Amino acid sequence: MDTIYVPDWTFADKFRKARMSIGMEQREFAAALDLTPSTVAAYETGRSAPRFRAVPDLAKRLQLLTKIDYRWFLDVGGSTPPDLRTLVP
């Protein structure tokens, strides 16, 4: 049997896919998370990442907004998305 390669998802990948999964524009997503649009853009491109201490709170806010389990953003239990179909708009 062939091994299937599943790439790791960076925080930037997860953050962007979470926004796309609910069909929000960056400005709207930023407002809903109490972030600036430039912060959202920086997170999505990987130019910046949230401070380590801020990640759990942000992950929980992302879960409330997107319904994606917060542990996925924390890399608890692996980096494979919970369901790829739900992450593609």
N, C-alpha and C positions, 0 to 999 in steps of 0.2 A: 504494500500500500504506500502511495506517495504521501509525503509529509506536506501539509498545507501550511504555508507561511502566513502568519497574521502579524502585520507590523504593529509596533507600539504606537500608541497615539500620544502625542504631546499634549500638554495643557492647552496650548494654542489650538490644536486640532479639536479637542473636546469642547472648548469654549465656543469656537466658531460653529461646530455642528449642533451644539445645544441651541444657539440662537437661530440657526437655520431650521431646526426641527419644529420651531413654533412660529416660523414665518415672520419674525420681527426684523426690522431694519436696525442698524447699529445704534442710531440715536434713541429709538424707542426702547431697545434692550438696555442701553446705558441708563436711561431714566428709571426703568423698572428695577434696576439693581443698585440705584443710587451711585452710579459711576459717571464719569465724564465720557463723552463720545471718543475723545482721544485715548482714554484708558482702554476702552473696549477695542478700539482699532489696534492698539499696541499689544494687548493680550492675544488678539486673534492672529496677528502676524508673528508673534513670538519675540517681538522687540522688547517686551517687558513681561513680567509675571507678577502676580500678587505676592506681597510679603508672606513669608512662611506662616506667621501667626494669623494672617488674615484669611488663609485658604479655607479652613473649616467653616467659618461663617459664610464666606462667599459660596462654598459648595452647597450649604444648606439653603441659601437664598436662590441659587440656581435650581435646586430641586423643587422648591415651592413654585418657581416660575415655569419650569420646563417639564416637571414630573419625572425627570431622570434622577435615579438614585444618587444621592450626594457622594456615596462611596466611590462611584465611577470617577468622579473628579479628583478624588484623593488617591486613586490607584489601589484601593483596597480590593482584594479579590481578583486582581489582574487588570490588564489594560484593554481587553477586548470590549467593544461596545456591548451594552446589554441586548440590543437588537438593532442591527444595521438598518432594517427597513424603517424604523421609527426615526432615524436620524437623517434621512434623506428627504428633503422637501418635495 
